[in-house]
């Protein structure tokens, strides 16, 4: 019994052993058969699944005997050379293709030996070691879209779907991986690369719904770590390097440290040439928080709560114009420059279709821009820059809709802004600048502009300082730029003009050019209020003997309201402009005269100026000696000048300055002529020609002058005391004061009155031509009750004669004149005219009695003549004269009056003065023709 039982036991164990041995043999057979099948079919089916484009090879494929787990070593996936050349000739290459080498893949968690259905594979892990994956694609997303349209790319599931329905992996581990992306359409190519990195993915699942699952890389989470220095990007001009890179979707963190973009080979490109521009940048860290990836329609999307760039230091060099002396022109960057050729979307598009970030921040940034101009290098620096942007979005439509305006709103603060413009001899500095798009405001504090050196050949040296500039509510759309307010606080401008600046011709200005320039900004520009407060202008120039003269404009304030510029229609509108300042001093005539204005106030379309004084540099007795051209001395004082009803808007529309009323009050004009100094003769134009040729078209309805005094003094060649002629208490009204021709025979009318020598009341009407082609003016005057002895202040020093007695009862004259000559009709009614000729004796003027008696015999003592018991008609004077063109218009009036007065008092005229006006003017015209 015992023996029989033992036999049964041995038989049982024998059967078990046979079964086990059979199973071992069967497992060995099935394993080897599967290995053989995979070795034969993997390459074939890979080729079939990719339409023959890829070939798959490996050094070893094995299935573990006990677990049935697959391990493949020495894997190589690469494009078939024949298929590649064929598709390249047909221009049908896939938009992206790969060349991959993998040291080993170990598939764990699935026994492939005894598995009869491979449609659903659920692995525990993939262990992938030393993968080296090279991806090739276009450098422009538009090219990619074009090629995608030519050849339909298959999704990952579509590749495996003929064989597998579901592929899942609990953990996918890549160790010592290298991945690169190289553009195929640029020369030389642009490459992106990662080397010796680790990648771990969790919850990988690939099935028919994976593309719609919204999971990036078909995983629940993944992390990426690169602990070694990386060269992420290499282009023709630049390379991008980093130290440590960490990406973890579970913790929602991306961190990149010590990022550096630098020129390739110290600005030396691979083709041996120097680039026109280069970029050298260092970033201490880039941190992204709240990162989430999702996938939709086979496209990858990234969202994040925050993106922080810490301590960037950027250096940009532009050598496009090094050594050039020609006028600065725009030179486009080469297309192979990474800065120029790739937008943000083009950089991310190979990996991500969209990037959306709630906030972006840049802290403690520094920047330096070096710009080669002619033989020098201009340097611009930014010491500190902080930036924040909200609702940042990059996708395929961002640039089409908004250009490079990726954020929804942003703000920044910058300090230590400095520019050394060596080629232009200026140094600019801004202490602080801040902008916020949400409040639509810009603020600049403590700005300075100074010349680097004052010893330069430049015509102008300008110094500008600014306490603050604030721009509030900036709104910009496709057609309009709207600004609510611009406030400029305490600007100071120092302007130094050299001799060459004063000799430089003014630059011609075309209003159309201004509208064209502003049109590049916006079709319409609206500025609700522009305010300049406490402005100071210091003006200096090199005067006689290279001496430096200073002038000053201080405490100036300017307010502009309701400014609208329509650059498309070339129209301008202004609601109001206000300006005020005091103690203005402005040099004229190379500093030989200075215009002082006590107060200036512009408001409500009215300009008021008070306490005006045009002062000469030297006293009147010395002025002509010290002035280079020995010009006459002038002095003008005016209590006030008011311009009322100024239409600024119309002026900018049609270049016509329209003013309703101009009022000049309490003015004194003094003029001194020194005949002792020989002055080069030159033709002096008529006084109204200046208005006719004025650069501004004027249309003034009325100009009113109240209480004007004119004092004319002249020192004879042999005189010691100047003769004096003056008018007081003069009032005048100009009507139709304009230089715009609107009708034939158009005149400006002056109606004036006053007192000659402070005694003789007169009235006058003067018609001045508007058209320069109308060489004709008319003057009518009337004066009564004047003691002629008052003229001795003029006659004694200049003519060595004296009026002993005489009284003007009435004088009326009218003249018709041109710039060449005139005719005059005069009635000069007087009584008891007696005169004497004088000579100098012992420093005093004494009467030449004999000659004086002869003169009185010739003079007509009365007009009309007194005869007993007989009524006499008054004598009438009709005289024609030729103008001496080397004297002023006021001297010309004396040329007109003098012959008529002489004829009226009985002094015989020379034969030339007795010629008719027609004869004289005919002679002048004949001389002009000759």
C-alpha positions in Angstrom: 0.0 0.0 0.0 2.8 2.3 0.9 4.7 1.4 -2.2 1.7 1.9 -4.4 1.1 5.3 -2.9 4.7 6.3 -3.5 4.5 5.3 -7.1 1.4 7.4 -7.6 3.2 10.4 -6.0 6.2 9.9 -8.3 3.9 9.5 -11.3 2.1 12.7 -10.3 5.3 14.7 -10.0 6.6 13.1 -13.2 3.5 14.3 -15.0 3.9 17.7 -13.4 7.5 17.8 -14.4 6.6 16.7 -17.9 3.9 19.4 -18.0 6.4 22.0 -16.7 9.0 20.8 -19.2 6.3 20.9 -21.9 5.3 24.4 -20.8 9.0 25.5 -20.8 9.4 24.0 -24.2 6.2 25.6 -25.4 7.1 28.9 -23.8 10.5 28.8 -25.4 8.9 28.0 -28.7 6.3 30.7 -28.5 8.9 33.2 -27.3 11.3 32.5 -30.1 8.4 32.5 -32.6 7.3 35.9 -31.4 10.8 37.2 -31.4 11.2 35.9 -35.0 7.8 37.4 -35.9 8.6 40.8 -34.4 12.1 40.9 -36.0 10.6 40.2 -39.3 7.4 42.2 -39.1 8.3 45.4 -37.2 10.4 46.8 -40.0 7.9 45.8 -42.6 4.9 47.1 -40.9 6.6 50.3 -39.9 7.4 50.8 -43.6 3.8 50.0 -44.5 2.3 52.2 -41.9 4.4 55.2 -43.2 3.8 54.4 -46.8 7.4 53.2 -47.2 8.9 56.5 -46.0 10.5 55.1 -42.8 12.8 52.2 -42.2 13.2 50.5 -38.8 16.2 48.6 -37.7 17.6 47.3 -34.4 20.6 45.4 -33.1 18.7 43.1 -30.7 15.1 42.2 -30.0 14.4 39.9 -27.1 11.4 38.7 -25.0 12.1 37.5 -21.5 11.6 33.8 -21.0 9.6 34.0 -17.8 7.7 37.4 -18.0 7.3 37.7 -21.7 8.4 41.3 -21.6 9.8 42.9 -24.8 13.2 44.6 -24.9 14.6 46.2 -28.0 18.2 47.4 -28.2 20.1 49.5 -30.8 16.9 50.9 -32.5 17.2 53.1 -35.5 14.2 54.8 -37.2 15.1 56.8 -40.3 13.7 57.9 -43.7 14.3 55.4 -46.5 16.8 57.1 -48.9 14.9 56.0 -52.1 11.5 57.2 -50.8 13.0 60.4 -49.4 14.6 61.3 -52.8 11.4 60.4 -54.7 9.2 62.6 -52.4 11.7 65.4 -52.5 11.6 65.4 -56.3 7.8 65.5 -56.2 7.9 68.2 -53.5 5.7 65.9 -51.3 7.9 65.4 -48.3 6.1 65.3 -44.9 6.2 68.7 -43.2 8.0 67.1 -40.3 10.1 63.9 -40.3 12.5 62.3 -37.9 15.7 60.3 -37.7 15.8 58.5 -34.3 18.3 56.2 -32.5 17.4 54.6 -29.2 19.8 52.7 -27.0 17.2 50.5 -25.5 13.4 50.2 -24.9 12.2 47.9 -22.2 8.4 47.2 -22.3 7.3 46.0 -18.8 4.0 44.8 -17.5 2.7 42.8 -20.5 3.5 39.1 -21.2 3.6 39.1 -25.0 4.5 35.4 -25.3 1.1 34.0 -24.2 -1.0 37.0 -25.4 -3.3 36.1 -28.3 -4.9 39.6 -28.7 -2.6 42.5 -29.2 -5.3 45.0 -29.8 -5.2 46.2 -26.2 -1.9 46.6 -24.6 -1.6 48.0 -21.0 2.1 48.3 -20.0 3.3 49.0 -16.5 6.3 51.0 -17.8 8.4 51.9 -20.8 12.1 52.2 -19.9 13.8 54.1 -22.7 17.5 54.8 -22.5 19.8 57.0 -24.5 17.3 58.1 -27.1 18.7 60.5 -29.8 15.8 61.9 -31.8 16.3 64.3 -34.7 13.3 66.1 -36.0 13.4 68.1 -39.3 10.8 70.6 -40.3 10.2 74.1 -41.9 11.3 77.4 -40.4 8.0 79.1 -41.1 4.5 77.9 -40.1 3.1 79.0 -43.4 5.4 76.6 -45.2 4.3 73.9 -42.8 0.6 74.6 -43.6 1.4 74.5 -47.3 3.0 71.2 -47.1 0.3 69.8 -44.8 -2.1 70.7 -47.5 0.0 68.7 -50.0 0.5 65.5 -47.9 -1.9 64.5 -45.2 0.1 63.7 -42.0 -1.1 60.7 -39.9 -1.7 61.0 -36.2 0.0 58.6 -33.8 -3.1 56.6 -33.4 -3.6 56.3 -37.1 -0.1 54.8 -37.4 -0.8 52.0 -34.8 -4.5 51.5 -35.4 -4.1 48.7 -38.0 -2.5 46.6 -35.2 -3.4 48.1 -31.8 -6.7 49.7 -30.5 -5.4 50.8 -27.1 -1.9 51.4 -25.9 -1.4 52.5 -22.3 1.6 52.9 -20.1 1.5 53.7 -16.4 5.0 55.2 -16.4 7.3 56.2 -19.3 10.9 56.9 -18.4 13.4 58.4 -20.8 16.9 58.7 -19.5 19.9 60.5 -21.1 17.7 61.6 -24.0 18.7 63.9 -26.8 16.2 65.7 -29.0 16.8 68.2 -31.8 14.7 70.1 -34.3 16.4 71.4 -37.4 14.8 73.6 -40.1 15.1 72.4 -43.6 14.3 75.6 -45.5 16.9 78.0 -44.2 20.6 78.3 -45.1 22.3 77.6 -42.9 19.7 75.7 -40.9 18.3 76.8 -37.6 18.4 74.1 -34.9 16.7 73.5 -31.6 18.3 70.9 -29.3 18.2 69.2 -25.9 20.9 66.8 -24.7 21.3 64.5 -21.8 17.9 65.1 -20.4 15.4 63.0 -18.4 11.7 62.7 -19.2 9.0 60.9 -17.2 5.4 60.6 -18.2 2.6 59.1 -16.2 -0.8 57.7 -17.4 0.1 57.5 -21.1 -2.9 56.3 -23.2 -3.2 56.2 -27.0 -6.6 55.2 -28.5 -9.1 56.6 -30.9 -10.2 59.3 -28.4 -6.7 60.4 -27.4 -6.6 63.3 -29.9 -9.7 64.7 -28.3 -8.7 64.0 -24.7 -6.9 67.4 -24.3 -3.8 65.7 -22.8 -0.5 66.9 -24.0 1.7 63.9 -25.2 -1.4 61.8 -24.3 -0.3 61.8 -20.6 -1.9 62.7 -17.3 1.3 64.4 -16.1 4.9 64.5 -17.1 8.2 66.1 -15.9 11.3 67.1 -17.7 14.7 67.8 -16.2 17.9 68.9 -17.8 20.7 69.3 -15.2 23.4 70.0 -17.7 24.1 73.1 -19.8 22.1 73.2 -23.0 22.4 74.8 -26.4 18.7 75.2 -27.1 18.8 77.2 -30.3 21.5 77.8 -32.9 20.9 80.1 -35.9 23.2 81.8 -38.3 23.9 84.8 -36.1 22.9 83.6 -32.6 22.9 80.7 -30.2 20.7 80.2 -27.1 22.2 78.5 -24.1 20.9 77.6 -20.6 22.0 75.8 -17.4 19.2 73.9 -15.6 15.7 73.3 -17.0 12.8 71.9 -15.0 9.3 71.3 -16.3 6.8 69.5 -14.1 3.1 69.4 -15.0 2.0 67.9 -11.7 3.5 70.9 -9.7 2.6 73.2 -12.7 6.1 74.7 -12.7 8.6 75.6 -15.4 12.0 76.9 -14.4 15.0 77.8 -16.6 18.1 79.3 -15.1 21.0 81.3 -16.6 19.7 81.7 -20.1 22.2 83.3 -22.5 21.7 84.4 -26.1 25.0 85.4 -27.7 26.4 86.1 -31.1 27.8 83.0 -32.9 31.6 82.8 -32.6 32.0 86.3 -31.3 30.1 88.0 -34.1 31.7 85.7 -36.7 29.1 83.9 -38.8 29.6 80.4 -40.3 30.0 82.0 -43.7 32.8 84.2 -42.4 31.1 87.5 -42.8 30.1 89.9 -40.0 26.4 90.4 -39.4 24.8 93.9 -39.6 23.4 93.4 -36.2 23.9 91.1 -33.2 22.3 90.3 -29.9 23.9 89.3 -26.6 21.5 88.6 -23.7 21.6 87.0 -20.3 18.6 86.1 -18.1 19.1 84.9 -14.6 15.9 82.8 -14.5 12.6 82.2 -16.2 9.9 80.9 -13.9 6.4 79.8 -15.0 3.8 79.0 -12.4 0.4 77.3 -12.8 1.4 75.7 -16.1 -1.2 73.4 -17.8 -0.9 71.7 -21.1 -3.8 70.3 -23.1 -4.3 68.9 -26.6 -7.1 69.5 -29.0 -7.5 68.5 -32.7 -3.9 67.2 -32.7 -2.6 70.6 -31.6 -0.8 71.4 -28.3 -1.9 74.3 -26.1 -0.1 75.9 -23.0 -1.7 78.0 -20.3 -0.1 79.5 -17.3 -0.9 81.8 -14.4 2.4 83.6 -14.3 5.5 84.0 -16.3 8.4 85.7 -14.6 11.7 86.8 -16.3 14.3 87.6 -13.6 17.2 90.1 -14.1 17.7 90.0 -17.9 20.7 91.9 -19.3 20.4 92.6 -23.0 23.1 94.0 -25.3 22.3 94.8 -29.0 24.8 95.9 -31.6 24.0 97.4 -34.9 27.0 97.8 -37.3 25.1 98.3 -40.5 26.4 101.8 -40.9 29.9 101.5 -39.5 32.3 103.8 -41.3 29.7 105.2 -43.6 29.4 109.0 -44.1 26.4 109.0 -46.3 22.9 110.1 -45.1 21.4 107.6 -42.8 19.1 105.2 -44.6 17.1 102.2 -43.4 18.9 98.9 -44.0 16.8 95.8 -43.4 18.2 93.0 -41.4 19.2 89.8 -43.2 16.4 87.2 -43.4 18.8 84.7 -41.7 18.9 86.7 -38.5 16.8 85.0 -35.8 15.6 88.3 -34.4 14.2 89.4 -37.8 13.0 86.2 -39.4 11.2 84.5 -36.5 8.2 85.9 -34.7 7.2 84.5 -31.4 4.6 82.3 -33.0 7.1 81.0 -35.5 9.4 80.1 -32.7 6.9 78.1 -30.7 4.8 76.7 -33.5 6.8 73.5 -34.0 5.9 72.5 -30.4 2.9 74.6 -29.3 -0.1 75.9 -31.3 -1.1 78.4 -28.6 0.4 80.0 -25.5 -1.9 81.8 -23.0 -0.5 83.4 -19.9 -2.5 85.4 -17.3 0.4 87.6 -16.2 3.9 88.2 -17.5 6.5 90.0 -15.4 10.0 91.2 -16.1 12.0 92.4 -13.1 15.3 94.3 -12.8 16.1 94.3 -16.5 19.1 96.0 -18.0 19.6 96.9 -21.7 22.3 98.4 -23.8 22.0 99.3 -27.5 25.2 100.2 -29.5 24.6 101.9 -32.9 27.3 102.5 -35.4 26.9 105.8 -37.1 29.6 107.2 -39.4 32.9 106.8 -37.6 31.5 106.6 -34.1 29.3 104.3 -32.0 26.3 105.7 -30.2 25.3 103.9 -27.0 21.9 103.8 -25.3 21.5 102.3 -21.9 18.6 101.2 -19.6 19.7 100.7 -16.0 16.5 99.2 -14.6 13.3 98.0 -16.3 10.2 96.3 -14.7 7.3 95.1 -16.9 4.0 93.5 -16.3 1.5 92.2 -18.9 -1.9 90.7 -18.5 -3.8 88.3 -20.7 -0.9 87.4 -22.9 -1.8 85.3 -26.0 0.2 83.9 -28.8 -1.5 81.9 -31.6 -1.7 81.8 -35.3 -4.1 84.7 -35.4 -2.5 87.1 -32.9 -0.1 88.8 -35.3 -2.7 89.1 -38.0 -5.2 90.8 -35.7 -2.9 92.9 -33.5 0.6 92.7 -35.0 3.0 92.1 -32.2 0.6 93.5 -29.6 0.3 90.2 -27.7 -0.9 91.3 -24.2 -4.4 92.6 -23.4 -2.9 95.2 -21.1 0.5 96.0 -19.8 2.5 98.5 -17.7 6.2 99.2 -17.2 8.6 101.3 -15.2 12.0 102.3 -16.4 14.8 104.2 -14.8 18.3 105.3 -15.7 17.6 105.8 -19.4 20.7 107.2 -21.0 21.9 107.9 -24.6 25.4 108.9 -25.7 24.8 110.2 -29.2 28.4 110.9 -30.1 27.9 111.3 -33.8 25.3 114.0 -33.1 27.1 115.4 -30.0 24.3 114.9 -27.5 23.8 113.2 -24.3 20.2 112.3 -23.2 19.2 111.1 -19.8 15.7 110.2 -18.3 15.6 109.5 -14.6 12.3 107.6 -14.7 9.6 106.6 -17.2 6.3 104.8 -16.4 3.4 103.6 -18.6 0.2 101.8 -17.8 -2.2 100.7 -20.6 -5.1 100.2 -18.1 -5.0 103.8 -16.9 -3.8 104.8 -20.4 -1.1 107.1 -18.9 2.5 107.8 -19.5 4.9 109.7 -17.1 8.4 110.9 -17.7 10.4 112.4 -14.8 13.7 114.4 -14.9 14.7 114.4 -18.6 17.9 116.1 -19.8 19.4 116.7 -23.2 22.9 118.2 -23.3 25.6 118.6 -25.9 28.7 116.5 -25.2 30.9 119.3 -26.3 30.2 123.0 -27.1 33.3 123.2 -29.3 31.7 121.7 -32.4 31.0 123.1 -35.9 27.2 122.5 -35.3 25.0 125.5 -36.0 22.9 124.8 -33.0 23.7 123.7 -29.4 20.6 122.8 -27.4 20.2 121.9 -23.8 16.8 120.7 -22.6 15.7 119.7 -19.1 12.3 118.6 -18.0 10.9 118.1 -14.5 8.0 115.9 -15.6 5.9 115.0 -18.7 2.6 113.3 -18.1 0.2 111.9 -20.8 -3.2 110.8 -19.6 -5.7 108.5 -21.3 -4.0 107.3 -24.4 -6.5 105.5 -26.7 -5.3 104.1 -30.0 -7.3 102.2 -32.6 -6.9 101.5 -36.3 -7.8 105.1 -37.3 -7.5 107.4 -34.3 -5.1 108.4 -31.6 -6.9 110.1 -28.7 -5.0 111.8 -25.8 -6.9 113.4 -23.0 -4.1 115.5 -21.5 -0.4 116.2 -21.9 1.2 118.0 -19.1 4.8 119.3 -19.3 6.2 120.6 -16.0 9.0 123.1 -15.8 10.8 122.6 -19.1 14.1 124.5 -19.5 15.6 125.0 -22.9 19.0 126.5 -23.5 19.7 127.4 -27.2 23.1 128.5 -28.4 23.4 129.7 -32.0 26.7 129.9 -33.8 27.5 132.3 -36.7 26.7 129.6 -39.2 23.2 129.1 -37.7 22.3 132.8 -38.2 23.5 132.6 -41.8 21.7 129.3 -42.6 18.6 129.7 -44.8 15.4 128.6 -43.1 14.2 125.2 -44.0 11.2 125.2 -46.3 8.1 123.9 -44.7 5.2 122.2 -46.4 2.0 121.6 -44.5 1.3 118.5 -46.6 4.6 117.0 -45.3 3.4 117.5 -41.7 0.1 115.8 -42.4 1.9 112.9 -44.1 4.2 112.4 -41.2 1.4 112.5 -38.6 -0.7 110.2 -40.9 1.9 107.5 -40.2 0.7 107.6 -36.6 -3.0 107.8 -37.1 -5.6 109.1 -39.6 -7.0 111.4 -36.8 -5.2 112.7 -33.8 -7.2 114.2 -31.0 -5.7 116.1 -28.0 -8.2 117.4 -25.5 -5.7 119.4 -23.5 -2.0 120.2 -23.8 -0.4 122.1 -20.8 3.1 123.5 -20.4 3.8 125.2 -17.1 6.7 127.3 -15.8 8.8 127.0 -19.0 12.1 128.7 -19.3 14.0 129.5 -22.5 17.6 130.7 -22.4 18.8 132.0 -25.7 22.5 132.7 -26.5 24.3 133.7 -29.6 27.7 134.7 -30.8 27.6 138.5 -31.5 30.2 141.1 -32.6 33.7 140.0 -31.9 32.6 136.5 -31.1 31.1 137.8 -27.8 28.4 135.7 -26.2 25.0 137.3 -25.7 22.4 135.8 -23.4 18.6 136.3 -23.5 15.9 134.7 -21.4 12.3 133.7 -21.5 11.0 132.6 -18.2 7.8 131.6 -16.4 6.0 130.8 -19.6 2.7 128.8 -19.6 0.9 127.3 -22.5 -2.5 125.6 -22.7 -4.0 124.1 -25.9 -7.6 122.8 -25.9 -9.6 120.8 -28.4 -6.9 120.0 -30.9 -8.1 117.8 -33.8 -5.8 116.9 -36.8 -7.4 115.0 -39.6 -4.4 113.8 -41.7 -6.5 112.2 -44.3 -8.4 115.4 -45.1 -5.5 117.6 -44.2 -7.6 119.7 -41.8 -6.8 121.2 -38.4 -9.2 122.3 -35.6 -8.4 124.1 -32.4 -10.9 125.1 -29.7 -8.6 127.4 -27.7 -4.9 128.2 -27.0 -3.6 130.1 -24.0 0.0 131.3 -23.5 1.5 133.6 -20.9 5.0 134.7 -20.0 6.9 137.8 -18.9 10.3 139.5 -19.3 10.9 138.1 -22.7 14.1 139.3 -24.4 14.7 138.3 -28.0 17.8 139.4 -30.0 17.5 140.7 -33.5 19.9 141.8 -36.3 22.7 139.6 -34.9 22.3 141.0 -31.5 22.5 144.7 -32.4 18.9 145.0 -31.3 17.0 143.3 -28.6 13.2 143.1 -28.3 12.0 143.2 -24.7 8.5 142.3 -23.8 7.3 142.7 -20.3 4.2 140.5 -20.4 2.6 138.2 -23.0 -0.9 136.8 -22.6 -2.7 134.7 -25.2 -6.2 133.6 -24.3 -9.7 133.4 -25.8 -8.3 134.0 -29.3 -6.6 137.2 -28.1 -2.9 138.0 -27.8 -1.9 140.9 -25.4 1.6 142.1 -25.1 2.7 144.8 -22.7 5.8 147.0 -22.2 7.5 146.3 -25.5 10.9 147.9 -26.1 13.1 147.5 -29.1 16.5 148.6 -27.7 19.8 149.1 -29.6 23.0 147.6 -28.4 24.8 150.9 -28.4 23.8 154.6 -27.7 22.5 156.5 -30.7 25.6 158.7 -31.1 27.8 155.6 -31.2 25.6 153.1 -32.9 26.3 153.8 -36.6 30.1 153.8 -35.9 30.0 150.3 -34.2 27.3 148.7 -36.4 29.1 146.8 -39.3 26.9 148.3 -42.0 26.6 151.7 -40.2 22.8 151.5 -40.1 20.6 154.1 -38.5 19.8 153.9 -34.8 16.2 153.0 -33.8 14.3 152.8 -30.5 10.7 151.7 -30.2 8.6 151.6 -27.0 5.0 150.4 -26.9 2.8 150.2 -23.8 0.6 147.5 -25.2 -0.3 145.6 -28.4 -3.5 143.6 -28.6 -4.5 141.1 -31.3 -8.2 140.2 -30.9 -10.2 137.5 -32.7 -7.3 135.4 -33.9 -8.5 132.4 -36.0 -5.9 129.8 -35.5 -7.9 126.9 -36.9 -8.4 128.6 -40.2 -4.7 129.5 -40.4 -3.7 125.8 -40.3 -6.4 125.0 -43.0 -5.5 127.7 -45.6 -2.3 129.4 -44.3 -4.2 132.7 -43.8 -3.9 134.4 -40.4 -7.2 136.1 -39.8 -7.4 138.7 -37.0 -10.4 140.9 -36.3 -8.7 143.8 -34.5 -5.2 144.9 -33.6 -4.7 147.7 -31.1 -1.4 149.5 -30.4 -1.4 151.9 -27.5 1.1 154.6 -26.4 4.0 154.0 -28.8 7.2 156.0 -29.2 9.3 155.5 -32.3 12.7 157.1 -32.4 15.1 157.2 -35.4 18.6 158.8 -35.6 20.6 159.2 -38.8 24.3 160.2 -38.7 25.3 161.8 -41.9 28.9 162.1 -40.8 29.3 158.4 -41.6 29.6 157.3 -45.2 27.1 154.5 -45.8 27.2 152.2 -48.8 24.3 153.1 -51.1 21.6 150.5 -51.6 18.1 150.7 -52.8 15.6 150.7 -50.0 12.2 149.2 -50.9 8.9 150.9 -50.0 7.6 150.3 -46.5 4.6 148.3 -47.7 6.6 145.9 -49.8 7.5 144.0 -46.6 3.8 143.3 -46.0 3.4 142.3 -49.7 6.2 139.7 -49.5 5.5 138.5 -45.9 5.7 134.7 -45.6 2.4 134.7 -43.8 -0.9 135.6 -45.5 -2.5 138.2 -43.3 -6.2 139.3 -43.2 -6.7 141.9 -40.5 -10.0 143.7 -40.5 -8.7 146.7 -38.5 -5.5 148.0 -37.0 -5.9 150.8 -34.5 -2.9 152.9 -33.2 -3.5 155.2 -30.3 -1.2 157.9 -29.0 1.8 157.3 -31.3 4.9 159.6 -31.1 7.5 159.6 -33.8 10.9 161.3 -33.4 13.3 161.7 -36.3 16.8 163.1 -35.6 19.5 163.7 -38.1 23.1 164.9 -37.7 24.5 166.8 -40.6 27.9 166.1 -42.0 29.2 169.4 -40.6 26.8 169.6 -37.7 27.3 169.3 -34.0 23.7 169.1 -32.9 21.1 166.8 -34.6 18.0 168.3 -36.2 14.8 167.0 -34.8 11.4 166.4 -36.4 8.6 164.8 -34.3 5.0 164.0 -34.3 2.9 163.5 -31.1 -0.6 162.4 -30.1 -1.0 160.5 -33.3 -3.9 158.1 -33.8 -4.6 156.0 -36.8 -6.8 153.2 -38.1 -5.8 150.8 -40.8 -8.7 149.2 -42.7 -8.4 146.1 -44.9 -4.9 145.4 -43.6 -4.0 142.4 -45.7 -1.6 141.0 -48.3 -4.2 138.8 -50.0 -5.3 140.1 -53.4 -9.0 139.8 -53.8 -9.8 142.6 -56.4 -8.1 145.0 -58.8 -6.8 148.3 -57.4 -7.0 147.0 -53.8 -5.6 149.3 -51.1 -5.0 149.3 -47.4 -6.5 152.5 -46.0 -4.9 154.5 -43.1 -6.8 157.3 -41.5 -4.6 159.2 -39.1 -4.4 162.4 -37.0 -1.9 164.0 -34.7 0.3 167.0 -34.0 3.4 168.1 -35.8 6.1 169.3 -33.4 3.5 168.9 -30.7 1.6 171.9 -32.0 0.1 171.6 -35.5 -3.0 169.4 -35.7 -3.2 167.4 -38.9 -5.3 164.7 -40.5 -4.2 162.3 -43.2 -5.4 159.4 -45.4 -2.9 157.1 -46.9 -3.9 154.3 -49.4 -1.2 151.6 -49.7 -1.3 149.0 -52.5 -2.0 145.4 -51.6 -0.8 143.9 -55.0 3.0 144.2 -55.6 2.2 144.7 -59.3 0.3 147.9 -58.4 3.1 150.4 -58.0 1.0 153.3 -56.8 0.0 154.8 -53.5 -2.1 157.9 -52.6 -1.7 160.3 -49.7 -3.9 163.2 -48.6 -3.3 165.5 -45.6 -4.6 168.6 -44.0 -3.2 170.7 -41.2 -4.2 174.0 -39.5 -3.0 176.6 -37.0 0.7 175.9 -36.7 3.5 178.2 -35.6 6.2 177.7 -38.2 9.0 178.7 -35.9 8.5 175.2 -34.2 10.4 173.8 -37.3 13.6 175.5 -36.2 14.5 172.3 -34.2 14.9 170.6 -37.6 16.0 173.5 -39.8 18.7 175.2 -37.7 21.0 172.1 -37.3 20.5 170.7 -40.8 20.1 173.8 -43.1 21.8 176.6 -41.0 18.6 178.6 -41.3 16.0 179.9 -39.0 12.3 180.9 -39.3 12.0 184.2 -37.6 8.2 184.3 -37.8 5.4 182.7 -39.7 2.0 181.1 -38.9 0.3 178.3 -40.9 -3.4 178.9 -41.2 -4.1 175.8 -43.3 -2.3 173.4 -45.5 -3.8 170.8 -47.8 -1.9 168.5 -50.0 -2.5 165.3 -52.0 0.0 163.1 -53.8 -0.1 160.2 -56.2 3.2 158.4 -56.1 5.0 155.2 -57.2 8.3 153.7 -56.1 10.0 155.8 -58.9 8.4 159.3 -58.5 5.4 161.4 -57.4 3.2 164.4 -58.2 1.9 166.7 -55.5 -0.8 169.4 -55.3 -0.5 171.7 -52.3 -2.3 174.7 -50.8 -0.1 176.2 -48.1 -1.8 179.2 -46.5 0.3 181.2 -44.1 1.1 184.7 -42.9 4.1 186.8 -41.9 6.8 184.4 -43.0 10.3 185.7 -42.2 13.6 183.7 -42.3 17.3 184.1 -41.7 20.5 182.3 -42.8 22.9 181.4 -40.1 26.6 180.8 -39.7 28.8 179.5 -37.0 30.9 181.9 -35.1 32.8 181.1 -31.9 30.8 178.0 -31.5 27.4 179.7 -31.9 25.1 180.3 -34.8 24.7 183.9 -35.8 22.6 185.7 -38.4 24.0 186.4 -41.8 22.2 189.7 -42.1 22.9 190.5 -45.7 22.0 187.1 -47.0 19.0 187.0 -44.7 17.7 190.2 -46.1 18.1 188.8 -49.7 16.2 185.7 -48.7 13.3 187.7 -47.2 13.2 189.7 -50.4 12.6 186.5 -52.4 10.2 184.8 -49.9 6.5 185.3 -50.2 5.6 186.5 -46.8 1.9 185.6 -47.1 -0.3 183.2 -49.0 -2.5 184.6 -50.4 -0.5 187.8 -51.0 -1.7 190.9 -49.1 -2.6 193.8 -51.4 -4.6 196.8 -50.4 -8.2 196.8 -51.3 -7.9 193.7 -53.4 -8.9 190.1 -52.8 -6.1 187.8 -53.9 -6.3 184.2 -54.8 -4.0 181.8 -52.9 -1.0 180.3 -54.7 -1.3 176.6 -55.6 1.8 174.4 -56.0 1.9 171.5 -58.4 5.2 169.7 -58.5 6.6 166.4 -59.8 9.6 164.7 -58.4 11.8 161.6 -59.0 12.4 159.5 -55.9 15.9 159.0 -54.5 15.7 155.3 -54.0 18.5 155.1 -51.5 16.4 156.5 -48.6 13.5 155.2 -46.6 9.8 155.7 -47.3 9.5 158.4 -44.7 12.4 160.3 -46.3 10.6 159.8 -49.6 7.6 161.7 -48.1 9.9 164.6 -47.2 11.3 164.4 -50.8 7.6 164.9 -52.0 6.8 167.7 -49.6 9.9 169.8 -49.8 9.6 171.0 -53.5 5.9 171.9 -53.0 6.7 173.9 -49.8 9.5 175.7 -51.6 7.3 176.6 -54.5 4.5 177.7 -52.1 6.8 180.2 -50.3 8.3 181.6 -53.4 11.7 179.8 -53.5 12.4 179.2 -57.2 12.9 175.5 -58.2 15.6 174.1 -60.4 14.7 173.5 -64.0 14.5 169.8 -63.3 11.8 170.3 -60.7 9.7 172.2 -63.2 9.3 169.3 -65.6 6.0 167.7 -65.8 5.3 164.5 -63.9 4.9 162.6 -67.2 8.2 163.9 -68.5 10.1 162.8 -65.3 8.4 159.4 -65.0 9.0 158.9 -68.7 12.7 159.5 -68.2 12.8 157.1 -65.2 11.1 154.4 -67.2 13.5 154.9 -70.1 16.4 154.5 -67.7 14.9 151.3 -66.4 14.6 149.9 -70.0 18.2 150.8 -70.8 
